[in-house]
Amino acid sequence: MMSPDATGAPRGRAIRIDATHQRLDTALLDLARQGGIELILAAPIPRTMSAPKVGGRHSIEDALALLLAGSGLTYRRSADGAYIVATLARAPAEPDAIAMPDILVIGRKTQNSDIRRRENDIQPYKVWTSEDVEHAHSSNIDDFLRSRITSNAQLGSAIQNGDGSNSSEVDLRGLGSGQTLVLVDGRRLPASATVGGVAFQPDLNGISLSAIERIEVLNSTAGGIYGPGATAGVVNIVLKRDYHGVDLGLNYGMSSRGDAQTRRIDARIGLSSESDTTQLMIAASRTWGPSLRRGDRDFTPRARALQRDRDPAGFAAAPPVSGSVNIVSATGTALALDPAYGGASLGATTTSVPATYGGVATDGGALYRANAGRIDSALAPDAAGTERSLLTRTRLASLLVNLRQEVTDTLQVYGDLLVLENAGRAIVPRSSRSIAIEADAPINPFQQAIIVSFPLPGQEAVNSLRVRTSRLTGGLILDLPQTWKANADFSVGRVMFKSQSVGPSVSVAGALADPLVGQTALLAALVPFTKDDSYRWRRRTNSSDLTLRLAGPITQLGGGPMSLSVLGEERRETYPTSVITLAQIKGLATAPFATRATSLSTELRAPLTDRFTGIAGLRGLELQLAVRYDINRSIVPGNVRSPGRRAKTDTMAFTAGLRFFPIDGVMLRASIASGFLPPTAELTTTRTLSYTSNMTVAAQTTLPTSIASVPGAPDPLRGGAGLGTETVVSVITGASPRLQSEKAQSVSAGIVLTPAVMEGARLSVDYTRIDKRREIVSIHSSDEAYFLAHESEFPGRVIRAPLSDADRAKGYTVGPVTIIDTTLFNVGKTIVEAVDVQLDYSIPTETIGDFRVHAAGSWQPRLSRRINPLSATINSVGYADGPLKWRANAGVDWRRGSLDLGIIATYYGRYRAARSDDSAAVAGQTVLLQGSSNIPAQVYFDVFAARHVVLPSSPAGLRSLDIRAGMQNLFDHRPPIIVDPATANYSLYGDPRLRRFDLCVVGHF
């Protein structure tokens, strides 16, 4: 049983320490790392101060007392569990009692500009430590977030697309990745632009896992705190910057099949001056990620076999591309050779021959007859089969430099550089490998029209994508009177996005080549029609961010100081013209854009009553109120309806909440928050096509006009006259400069239990509901007939010329159509409901070590979305295109001395094979192929082992080693097969590497 210390917090578990021949600051940091605690040095510790000789097993509190004995230092534990070391001359104030940005807290050498969030906060945050990240043995940060965040609905990572992309993506609650705000150290990185031109979340995969101090995740709206984009929630990655010494880490991993190898090297050095007034930290990392080909796994062969067994007619109608030439009767009748070759019937609708077979000229079609009824379903030995990338091969790199200088006792200045690079490479097929041949075609040896599939080696492309993100920040921290603090900094950032696809393709004329004369002859015939079909695309994002932060106490309340944090920010992003090169021809692809956001936000924390002596039933009552006002401006091009202009939206959002302890061991919390998501600059860009089928009208117009060979959709209000027959019609598609910000509001309520009868246990249950409105959606874009049929339901979308006297004479009541606006709408509505559960139970023992049981789960019964006001609301939970209804993970960790062991199980609930918006016919075909309406639930077990080894007298100054080993997918569980030729043929919740091993060794110098 643990006894409470002076602060009322329970005493920690016992750990084995060895502090001989160490500096005091180094010994304290080693203790924090071994004990998994948060240690804040609120007083400088001279480098010349040595630690006393302390060894054996001690509790955290006893170890601190022994290490600090005679040093003039003491420690205190904050209400949230952090250990604060300060001088005996002044008692250390609890930094978390005053809610201020992390960067302003004494003793925390961090760049995190947000208030440190905790799991017992008013909002239901989930927090992972660096130790959690280390024990997961994930390949990259996206891998970790997908497996650990139970509310993350992202189905598969970009690397699983096998197309060269490798960007991270977080989709909380299934609302879309654009609705989840991603921060690094509480700050926004420059948005990463893609080939399509839309700015998504910043790419995090370049961040080395060893550089992460902690990850904070909020699964509900928080616009009042974080501003635009925080409609589904927030992910904040806090990086390590408080470090002294030298670390060198080597990591190696591979699958149990010997492939999918990964390598990583990490290096970090922390230096300080003799007086500790100057501190420098440099960290660098390089990762070589896994690579897999489709031929390395049997997912596709197994899916093809299932498709052939469950739908033989459909399988035969669309022969798969294999190493052979597959031939299918297009009419469904038995194949019969042409009379010129004997006219014999094959008695089957299919046949298959080797790719080297020279055709009927070699044997009169004997091989066709011998193989009648067969279809080769093995993978082709080319980029459409075995050589196609199953996983994108990745290369990651990062550089982090942090410099701090204490100018005076009240002023610090700092500089911080973060550079991330993420590169991916994949092999993908080029050119069609299937052709339809008419019955009377000279190259057809059969009497029936046929469909032929064939391998095509050499027709492949290498797709590669590189994203480099950089951010440079300089600033100062100033102590003000009355314990207030100020921070001002300026950041500049850039994202360089480069995408290319290099390889040949066959022109349309080449499609007439004969695939039935043998592979050698076919490839020779295609040479004149093969052309370089490469493209290269470059995009750049530039950003600047000026911020001013103030924080401090206002007055003393019953539960502590009322504190206020204020932020003012001016942020700019520009998207210069992107350049595309097509087969060495360079041209301009997109117009430039620019955005500017001016923000003012405040967060007030008011602890009204004391946690232990307050009013019964309302002890520890704390209120929170955050308000944020944003003005967003963008420069947008125009269209025929609206000239280019400067768009401006201003929005106010709030977050309000409370928590209290009605009885001992029970905390209740509730919050309400609003959020918004302004349209990006490119979501205000439109495309216009003007056309007419009337030559007389075309000669009179001044608009850039296309001549249509046939009239457009019939106008029901003008006797069915086709569009473009009377006037020039402009059809506007894409985005719209009239779009407004999307709105969101969330309500969260929860209970946190820490029962006295189960000391060390914590259970939280939180309910969240998010209501979104005014969502930006597309409704029948470019569909002229739809808008003509629903002209009254969508006012202002069909523009007509004035009604003329000639029109009235004909009995018309409206003029001819001149514009049809099919651009995006602000009419979507979505409702999310979910319950999150989290359990942590620490069980210390005196003899057999310490245990920790942990679990987390999300139950989401609702993601109801209505895109079109004229259509029904669809709940996509549990469908192939929606979030899972159930997701969870649970594990047990054991620690004894410097040895850690653990196991964790990750659970993905079952989901429907069909999409939520599939028609009955499409859903029925999906179920037929899959053999069930549901994809079964999946459970994957991971294990880890870690050992900290102290080396008191090693050469080269090596002080200690951390040795960590992990095994993912312990039981080699295979993900369910997905019988769909358009997919990679396995459930993307699984990992195609299957069982894999990971070993990491870190030396501390």
MILO-25459 format. One record per residue (C-alpha): y, x, z. Coordinates in steps of 0.02 Angstrom, whole numbers, padded with zeros to 5 digits, always signed. Each point is the difference from the previous one (the first is absolute). Example, Ala and Ser with C-alpha at 12.3 -4.5 7.8 and 13.67 -1.06 7.14 Angstrom:
<rs>
-00225+00615+00390 +00172+00069-00033 
</rs>
This chain:
<rs>
+00000+00000+00000 +00171+00068-00047 +00135-00004+00133 +00180-00042-00041 +00134+00133+00001 +00176-00019+00065 +00056-00101-00149 -00137-00126+00020 -00090+00061-00154 -00186+00041+00015 -00049+00181+00014 -00075+00072-00160 -00175+00059-00035 -00057+00175+00045 -00001+00132-00137 -00048+00183-00003 +00145+00121-00022 +00024+00188-00010 +00180+00059+00016 -00028+00186+00026 +00106+00124-00098 +00116-00135-00072 +00184-00041-00002 +00043-00154+00101 +00065-00100-00149 -00158+00041-00099 -00112-00050+00145 +00090-00166+00018 -00018-00038-00186 -00185+00045+00006 -00021-00117+00148 +00085-00140-00097 -00111+00029-00151 -00161+00005+00103 +00046-00149+00106 +00066-00104-00145 +00162-00035+00094 +00182-00006-00050 +00094+00141+00086 +00189+00010-00007 +00087+00162+00049 +00167-00062+00064 +00048+00175+00059 -00008+00165-00094 -00143+00115+00051 +00037+00185-00027 -00124+00090-00110 -00018+00134+00133 -00066-00123+00129 -00189+00019+00017 -00121-00134+00055 -00096+00024+00161 -00186+00031-00014 -00073-00174-00002 -00179-00041-00050 -00137-00127+00026 +00002-00190-00008 +00157-00090+00057 +00085-00165-00028 +00156+00003-00109 +00110-00022+00153 -00085+00137+00100 +00005+00119-00148 +00186-00030-00023 +00033+00027+00184 -00097+00165-00003 +00084+00063-00159 +00175-00044+00060 -00021+00068+00176 +00139+00124+00041 +00085-00022-00169 +00146-00105+00059 -00066-00141-00108 -00077-00167+00040 -00069-00146-00098 +00008-00187+00002 -00094-00133-00096 +00099-00132-00093 -00043-00184+00003 -00081+00018-00172 -00110+00147+00049 +00097+00151-00063 +00006+00155+00113 +00176+00070+00017 +00027+00178+00061 +00173+00041+00070 +00086+00110+00129 -00012-00039+00184 +00190-00003+00010 +00009-00167-00088 -00130-00136-00012 -00048-00032-00181 +00061-00165-00066 -00132-00102-00089 +00048+00011-00184 -00085-00163-00041 +00097-00092+00135 +00148+00019-00118 -00051-00062-00171 +00076+00129-00115 -00058+00083-00161 -00131+00133+00028 +00111+00134-00074 +00126-00027+00140 -00122+00015+00146 +00012+00161+00100 -00156+00105-00017 -00064-00081-00159 +00020+00119-00143 -00029-00129-00134 +00088-00069-00153 -00057-00179+00035 +00157-00104-00012 -00083-00159+00063 -00027-00049+00182 -00174+00053+00051 -00110-00154-00015 -00150-00032+00111 -00146-00119+00003 +00070-00090+00154 +00166-00027-00085 +00077-00170-00028 -00060+00002-00180 -00188+00027-00026 -00001+00180-00061 -00158+00100-00030 +00014+00188+00028 -00116+00142-00053 +00019+00176+00068 -00029+00165-00088 -00169+00008+00087 -00049-00168-00076 +00046+00067-00172 -00096+00162+00027 -00158-00089+00056 +00001-00117-00151 -00029+00145-00123 +00086-00100-00136 +00035+00074-00172 +00184-00047+00003 +00120-00114+00090 -00039-00148-00114 -00185+00019+00043 +00043-00005+00186 +00115-00151-00012 -00124-00101-00104 -00140+00026+00125 +00096-00015+00163 +00134-00134-00028 -00101-00161+00011 +00145-00100-00072 +00009+00111-00155 -00058-00107-00146 +00007+00139-00129 -00164-00014-00097 -00040+00176-00053 +00113+00150-00015 +00085+00065-00156 -00124+00143-00007 -00140-00127-00026 +00081-00060-00161 -00058+00161-00082 +00152+00000-00115 +00096+00150+00067 +00102-00089+00133 -00012+00045+00184 +00151-00079+00085 -00016-00078+00172 +00023-00186+00021 +00004-00111+00155 -00012-00189-00017 +00018-00081+00171 -00065-00180+00009 -00027-00005-00189 +00182-00040-00038 +00009+00147-00121 +00043+00182+00023 +00182-00035-00040 +00010-00104+00159 -00054+00143+00116 +00133+00125+00049 -00061+00180+00011 +00102+00127+00099 -00020+00184+00038 +00080+00047+00166 +00084-00169+00005 +00090+00035-00164 -00023-00061-00177 -00060+00121-00130 +00065-00018-00177 -00093-00141-00088 -00135+00058-00120 +00027-00069-00175 -00148-00029-00116 -00029-00003-00187 +00037-00186+00002 +00167+00037+00078 -00021-00098+00162 +00037+00091+00162 -00141-00019+00126 -00035+00077+00170 +00026+00187+00016 -00157+00100-00026 -00070+00067+00166 -00157+00087-00060 +00086+00167-00013 +00020+00002+00190 -00130+00111+00080 -00103-00091+00131 +00022+00150+00115 +00190-00027-00002 -00007-00175+00074 +00051-00024+00182 -00029-00187+00003 +00001-00157-00107 +00085-00161+00055 -00042-00163-00088 +00077-00172+00025 -00089-00147-00084 +00145-00123-00001 +00175-00021-00072 +00133+00113+00075 +00154-00007-00110 +00118+00002+00149 -00063+00174+00048 -00050+00081-00163 +00095-00092-00136 -00055-00046-00176 -00184+00007-00044 -00068-00030+00175 -00061-00176-00040 -00186+00027+00029 +00019+00145+00121 +00040+00183+00021 -00096+00164-00003 +00088+00150+00077 -00077+00173-00020 +00068+00121+00131 -00025+00184-00040 -00023+00146+00119 +00148+00114+00028 -00015+00058+00179 -00110+00154-00013 -00003+00182+00056 -00124+00127-00063 -00103+00016-00158 -00138-00115-00063 -00115+00026-00148 -00123-00137-00048 -00139-00006-00129 -00088-00160-00050 -00150-00028-00114 -00094-00158-00044 -00128-00067-00122 -00119-00144-00025 -00183+00008+00052 -00038+00014-00186 +00096+00163-00013 +00146-00068-00101 +00174-00073+00037 +00053+00162+00083 +00165+00009+00094 +00093+00152+00065 +00158+00014+00102 +00098+00142+00075 +00138-00027+00130 +00119+00126+00073 +00135-00023+00130 +00113+00118+00093 +00125-00038+00137 +00129+00128+00058 +00141-00003+00124 +00132+00118+00063 -00012+00084+00171 +00117-00132+00071 -00088-00142-00092 +00167-00054-00074 -00066+00029-00177 -00165-00073-00056 -00084+00009-00170 -00160-00083-00057 -00081+00017-00171 -00157-00094-00052 -00087+00004-00168 -00158-00078-00067 -00102-00003-00159 -00143-00121-00036 -00125-00002-00142 -00070-00176-00003 -00167-00070-00056 -00051-00038-00179 -00141-00112-00059 -00062-00057-00170 -00083-00166-00033 -00157+00093-00045 -00008+00069+00177 -00040-00171+00072 -00111-00143-00056 +00123-00144+00027 +00023-00042-00184 -00184+00015-00052 -00048-00114+00144 +00136-00125-00046 -00056-00002-00182 -00180-00030+00052 +00054-00147+00109 +00107-00072-00140 -00145+00013-00122 -00117-00089+00121 +00121-00138+00053 +00087-00036-00165 -00108+00067-00142 +00092-00100-00133 +00170+00060+00057 -00061+00178+00018 -00069-00001-00177 +00157-00079-00071 +00107+00149+00055 -00112+00155-00010 +00050+00138+00121 +00054+00170-00062 -00144+00120+00031 -00075+00159-00070 -00081-00104-00139 +00063-00114-00137 -00022-00180+00060 +00000-00140-00130 +00017-00186+00039 -00001-00151-00115 +00172-00078+00007 -00070-00170-00051 -00136-00008+00133 -00137-00009-00133 -00139+00128-00017 +00049+00156-00094 -00072+00021-00175 +00020+00150-00112 +00095-00021-00162 -00112-00042-00149 +00040+00172-00069 -00100+00071+00146 -00143-00124-00008 +00080-00149+00086 -00120+00009+00149 +00047-00096+00157 +00007+00100+00163 -00045-00156+00099 +00138+00039+00126 +00189-00007+00011 +00017+00180+00056 -00060+00175-00043 +00044+00176+00052 -00018+00171-00082 +00045+00179+00052 +00176+00057-00040 -00072+00131-00117 -00093-00129-00106 +00059+00015-00180 -00016-00185-00042 -00106-00100-00121 +00014+00134-00132 -00116+00110+00101 -00147-00119+00032 +00044-00168-00078 +00041-00074+00171 -00169+00036+00081 +00081+00060+00161 +00105-00159+00010 -00161-00102-00008 -00092+00110+00124 +00138-00018+00131 +00032-00186-00027 +00050-00091+00160 +00061+00155+00087 +00173+00047+00066 +00034+00170+00075 +00101-00025+00160 +00008+00182+00056 +00172+00079+00011 +00065+00086-00156 +00016+00190+00015 +00186-00008-00032 +00164-00056+00078 -00053-00182-00010 -00154+00038+00105 -00060+00146+00103 +00156+00107-00024 +00125-00134+00049 +00086+00033+00166 -00062-00105+00145 +00126+00082+00117 +00162+00082-00051 -00002+00187+00034 +00146+00036+00114 +00110+00145+00052 +00116-00022+00150 +00130+00115+00074 +00133-00011+00135 +00135+00106+00077 +00094-00040+00161 +00141+00109+00067 +00098-00044+00156 +00141+00102+00077 +00090-00044+00160 +00147+00089+00079 +00072-00038+00171 +00184+00037-00024 +00057-00052+00173 -00075-00095+00146 +00055-00161-00083 -00019+00037-00186 -00151+00035-00109 -00005+00019-00188 -00155-00007-00108 -00064+00012-00176 -00162-00075-00064 -00087+00019-00167 -00150-00104-00054 -00085+00029-00169 -00154-00098-00053 -00099+00018-00160 -00143-00109-00061 -00088+00033-00165 -00147-00093-00076 -00109+00029-00153 -00132-00111-00081 -00100-00017-00160 +00010-00170-00085 -00068-00065-00167 +00103-00017-00158 -00038-00104-00155 -00114-00152-00011 -00186+00030+00006 -00046-00174-00059 +00024-00078-00170 -00036-00168-00084 -00071+00012-00176 -00001-00152-00116 -00163-00053-00083 +00060+00046-00175 +00075+00168+00049 -00073+00143-00106 -00041+00100+00156 -00100-00144+00081 -00189+00022-00029 -00035-00174+00072 +00019-00175-00068 +00097-00056+00155 +00171+00050+00064 -00029+00128+00137 +00085+00081+00149 -00032+00185+00019 +00035+00113+00151 -00017+00189-00013 +00045+00161+00093 +00151+00098-00059 +00008+00175+00075 +00167+00087-00013 +00102-00161+00004 +00067+00022+00174 +00164+00028+00089 +00049+00099+00153 +00118-00103+00106 +00105+00092+00127 +00134-00054+00120 +00110+00106+00112 +00121-00064+00132 +00112+00121+00092 +00105-00070+00144 +00129+00102+00092 +00124-00038+00138 +00128+00118+00077 +00088-00054+00159 +00138+00081+00100 +00078-00070+00156 +00058+00017+00179 -00040-00074+00170 +00142-00019+00124 -00008-00042+00185 +00136-00124+00047 +00064-00057+00170 -00099-00125+00103 -00165+00066-00072 +00040-00069-00173 -00054+00101-00150 +00053+00008-00182 -00086+00059-00156 +00072+00021-00173 -00096+00065-00149 +00001+00003-00188 -00155+00004-00111 -00024+00029-00184 -00165-00039-00084 -00085+00002-00167 -00161-00064-00077 -00064+00078-00161 -00130-00109-00084 -00097+00071-00148 -00137-00094-00088 -00093+00053-00156 -00153-00045-00099 -00060+00134-00121 -00133-00036-00130 -00039-00068-00172 -00037-00176-00061 -00063-00077-00162 +00123-00098-00106 -00033-00178-00060 -00059+00065-00168 -00133+00103+00089 -00078-00159+00066 -00074-00026-00174 -00111+00153+00020 -00188-00033+00001 -00075+00019+00176 -00178-00023-00068 -00018+00164-00095 -00026+00115+00149 +00119+00078+00124 +00032+00159-00100 +00048-00095-00157 +00105-00124+00100 +00100+00135+00087 +00030+00089-00165 +00060-00162-00079 +00122-00030+00143 +00086+00169-00013 +00130-00055-00129 +00043-00152+00107 +00011+00089+00168 +00176+00031+00062 +00083+00072+00153 +00036-00149+00111 +00075+00094+00147 +00148-00058+00100 +00104+00077+00138 +00116-00095+00115 +00123+00069+00124 +00099-00097+00129 +00115+00056+00137 +00073-00081+00154 +00148+00075+00092 +00054-00058+00172 +00127+00037+00134 +00010-00070+00175 +00141+00016+00127 -00038-00065+00174 +00087-00010+00169 -00096-00046+00158 +00064-00038+00174 -00107-00042+00150 +00018-00014+00186 +00001-00113+00153 +00123-00143+00022 -00033-00057+00177 -00135+00003+00133 -00111-00153+00012 -00138-00049+00117 -00133+00085-00103 +00099+00152-00057 +00146+00041-00114 +00051-00118-00139 +00006+00111-00153 +00078-00015-00171 -00040+00094-00160 +00118-00012-00149 -00030+00060-00178 +00120+00010-00146 -00071+00054-00168 +00055+00025-00179 -00144+00025-00121 +00004+00028-00188 -00138+00012-00129 +00018+00036-00184 -00131-00012-00137 +00058+00103-00149 -00061-00037-00174 -00186+00034-00013 -00069+00095-00148 -00160-00033-00094 -00079+00115-00128 -00123-00078-00121 -00101+00127-00100 +00144+00125+00007 +00132-00132-00042 +00126-00009+00141 +00099-00157+00033 +00086-00098+00138 -00108-00126+00091 +00108-00085+00131 +00181-00024+00043 +00070+00079+00159 +00018-00100+00160 +00084+00025+00167 -00007-00083+00170 +00106+00016+00155 -00031-00071+00174 +00121-00005+00145 -00078-00046+00167 +00053-00031+00179 -00131-00036+00132 -00012-00012+00189 -00147-00013+00119 +00026-00058+00179 -00133+00017+00136 +00030-00090+00166 -00128+00023+00141 +00054-00145+00110 -00127+00013+00141 -00099+00140+00080 -00182+00021-00049 -00062+00000+00180 +00136-00079+00108 +00074-00128-00118 -00006-00189+00009 -00179-00062+00016 -00063-00062-00168 +00138+00091-00093 -00026+00179+00055 +00041+00133-00128 +00098-00126-00105 +00081+00093-00145 +00100-00072-00143 +00027+00077-00171 +00126-00044-00134 +00026+00093-00163 +00121-00053-00136 +00027+00082-00168 +00124-00033-00139 -00029+00073-00173 +00104+00000-00157 -00104+00045-00153 +00083+00042-00165 -00078+00045-00166 +00060+00037-00176 -00101-00103-00124 -00003-00018-00190 +00033-00170-00076 -00070-00119-00131 +00060-00137-00116 +00032-00114+00149 +00076+00126+00117 +00093+00162-00039 -00037+00159+00095 +00074-00010+00174 -00006+00059+00179 -00114-00109+00104 +00033-00021+00186 -00099-00084+00137 +00038-00001+00185 -00129-00049+00129 -00012-00011+00188 -00166+00014+00093 -00047-00005+00183 -00143+00038+00119 -00006-00079+00172 -00137+00008+00129 -00052+00012+00181 -00141+00058+00111 -00043-00031+00183 -00142+00007+00126 -00040-00172+00073 -00136+00077+00109 -00066+00174+00029 -00102+00064-00146 +00070-00128-00124 +00145+00027-00119 +00064-00135-00116 +00109+00040-00149 +00081-00098-00140 +00122+00037-00139 +00082-00080-00150 +00071+00097-00145 +00073-00021-00173 -00010+00115-00148 +00053+00017-00180 -00044+00092-00159 +00139+00020-00128 -00049+00014-00182 -00010+00179-00060 +00119+00055-00136 -00133-00016-00133 -00044-00176+00057 +00170-00050-00065 -00035+00066-00175 -00044-00119-00141 -00064+00009-00178 +00061-00115-00138 -00082-00043-00166 +00104-00101-00122 -00083-00076-00152 +00014-00134-00134 -00109-00057-00142 +00152-00066-00097 +00069+00130-00120 +00167-00092-00013 +00023+00004+00188 -00051+00183+00005 +00136+00045-00126 +00134-00082+00109 -00043+00071+00171 +00073+00158+00079 -00145+00021+00124 -00138+00127-00032 -00126-00122-00070 -00181+00006-00056 -00060-00107-00144 -00149-00103+00057 -00133-00040-00130 -00040-00164+00088 +00107-00114+00109 -00008+00011+00188 -00065-00132+00120 +00041-00182-00047 +00148-00077+00090 -00056-00170+00070 +00180-00061+00015 +00040+00034-00182 -00144-00081-00090 -00115+00149+00018 +00110+00118-00100 -00058+00179+00023 +00110+00118+00097 +00099+00114-00115 +00003-00121-00146 +00176-00063+00040 +00081+00142+00099 -00032+00175+00062 -00103-00012+00160 +00010+00136+00132 -00150+00013+00116 +00040+00096+00159 -00143+00078+00096 -00024+00122+00144 +00112+00002+00152 +00167-00082+00030 +00171+00056+00064 +00011-00165+00094 -00143+00040+00119 +00034-00010+00186 -00084+00086+00147 -00168-00066+00057 +00002-00070+00177 -00128+00011+00140 -00015-00058+00179 -00139+00040+00121 -00053-00058+00172 -00114+00104+00111 -00073-00041+00170 -00127+00097+00099 -00082+00043+00163 -00045+00172+00068 -00130+00012+00137 -00022+00151+00114 -00115-00070+00135 -00006+00092+00167 -00189-00028+00010 -00019+00102-00161 +00116+00145+00032 +00042+00088-00162 -00031-00154-00108 +00126-00079-00117 -00025-00153-00110 +00135-00075-00111 -00006-00158-00105 +00148-00038-00114 +00032-00146-00117 +00119+00022-00148 +00067-00123-00126 +00109+00054-00146 +00093-00125-00109 +00069+00068-00163 +00112-00095-00118 +00105+00034-00152 -00134+00120-00063 +00027+00078-00170 -00135-00066-00117 -00039-00014-00184 -00035-00173-00073 -00070-00007-00177 +00105+00145-00063 +00033-00011-00189 -00086-00171-00007 +00127-00101-00100 -00108-00157-00006 -00019-00005+00189 +00187+00002+00032 +00032-00129-00135 -00129-00114+00080 +00077+00025+00174 +00183+00011-00046 +00055-00123+00134 -00101+00088+00138 +00083+00168-00037 +00184-00041-00028 +00103+00133-00085 -00150+00087-00077 +00013-00086-00169 +00174+00017-00075 +00050-00110-00147 +00143-00004-00123 +00124-00144+00017 -00058-00165-00073 +00081-00020-00171 +00043-00160-00093 -00139+00040-00123 -00122+00009+00145 +00058-00169+00065 -00024-00074-00170 -00179+00057+00002 -00025-00081+00170 -00009+00162+00100 +00070+00002+00176 +00004+00188+00019 +00049+00148-00108 -00117+00135-00067 -00066+00134+00117 +00094+00165-00003 -00068+00088+00155 -00161-00012+00099 +00009+00095+00163 -00175+00045+00063 +00057+00135+00121 -00056+00015+00180 +00029-00138+00127 +00045-00004+00186 -00118-00145+00039 -00159+00075+00074 -00057-00047+00175 -00132+00084+00109 -00066-00031+00176 -00105+00126+00096 -00092-00030+00162 -00101+00133+00090 -00066+00054+00170 -00016+00184+00048 -00110+00060+00143 -00004+00173+00077 -00108+00070+00140 +00011+00169+00088 -00106+00043+00151 +00001+00173+00078 -00146+00037+00118 +00014+00167+00091 -00149+00070+00095 -00018+00151+00112 -00165+00064-00069 -00038-00054-00177 +00171+00004-00080 +00127-00132-00050 -00028-00147-00116 +00121-00101-00103 -00047-00164-00082 +00121-00062-00132 +00003-00142-00125 +00123-00089-00113 -00018-00151-00111 +00099-00122-00106 -00041-00181-00038 +00108-00068-00140 -00042-00179-00047 +00152-00029-00109 +00095+00076-00144 +00062-00157-00085 +00109+00028-00151 +00086-00116-00123 +00075+00089-00149 +00048-00148-00106 +00083-00155+00075 -00106-00103-00122 -00165+00079+00054 -00110-00011+00154 +00004+00116+00150 -00144+00126-00001 -00073+00085+00154 -00067+00167-00063 -00079+00058+00163 -00180+00050-00026 +00012+00011-00190 -00013+00154-00109 +00189+00004-00023 +00048-00037+00181 -00016+00073+00175 -00162-00008+00096 -00017-00135+00131 -00080+00123+00121 +00027+00187+00019 -00038+00108+00150 -00047+00171+00064 -00076+00053+00165 -00055+00165+00075 -00047+00103+00151 +00067+00173+00040 -00073+00119+00129 +00085+00153+00068 -00061+00131+00121 +00107+00151+00025 +00048+00066-00171 -00135-00096-00095 +00036-00167-00085 -00126-00113-00085 +00029-00171-00076 -00063-00136-00114 +00096-00141-00084 -00058-00148-00104 +00113-00078-00131 -00036-00181-00048 +00058-00091-00157 -00040-00185-00003 -00077-00086-00148 +00109-00067-00139 -00020-00106-00154 -00045+00082-00164 +00125-00108-00095 +00189+00008+00006 +00098-00138+00085 +00084-00052-00163 -00157+00003-00110 -00043-00157-00096 -00164-00086+00040 -00079+00072-00157 +00055+00178+00037 -00053-00013+00183 -00168-00070-00053 -00031+00145-00119 +00049+00123+00138 -00123-00079+00121 -00135+00002-00134 +00021+00187-00029 +00017+00043+00183 -00151-00104+00050 +00099-00072+00145 +00168-00079+00034 +00038+00134+00130 +00007+00189+00010 -00094+00041+00162 +00082+00073+00155 +00002+00189+00015 -00016+00116+00151 +00026+00188-00007 -00030+00120+00146 +00092+00164+00023 -00032+00134+00131 +00098+00152+00056 -00017+00150+00115 +00140+00114+00059 +00002+00155+00110 +00146+00099+00068 -00046+00182+00029 +00115+00115+00100 -00004+00184-00052 +00090+00097+00138 -00029+00173-00073 -00025-00024-00187 +00069+00120-00130 +00151-00039-00110 +00078-00108+00136 -00116-00148-00028 +00016-00104+00160 -00116-00146-00035 -00097-00094-00132 -00016-00185-00036 -00163-00038-00090 -00019-00176-00067 -00143-00075-00101 -00016-00176-00068 -00123-00105-00097 +00061-00156-00090 -00120-00138-00047 -00133+00065+00118 -00139-00111-00067 +00046+00027-00184 +00035-00186-00021 +00032-00045-00182 +00143-00119-00038 -00051-00164-00083 -00017+00005-00189 +00132-00099-00096 -00072-00067-00162 +00157+00003-00104 +00017+00118-00150 +00187+00009+00028 -00020+00085+00171 -00076+00159+00071 -00149-00110+00050 +00010+00021+00188 +00099-00083+00139 +00158+00102+00023 -00007-00021+00188 -00138+00130-00009 +00016+00182-00046 -00098+00060-00153 -00028+00169+00080 -00123-00087+00119 -00055+00112+00144 +00112+00151+00015 +00032+00144+00119 +00160+00084+00057 +00028+00161+00099 +00167+00062+00064 +00040+00160+00095 +00175+00030+00070 +00051+00164+00077 +00144+00008+00125 +00088+00168+00009 
</rs>
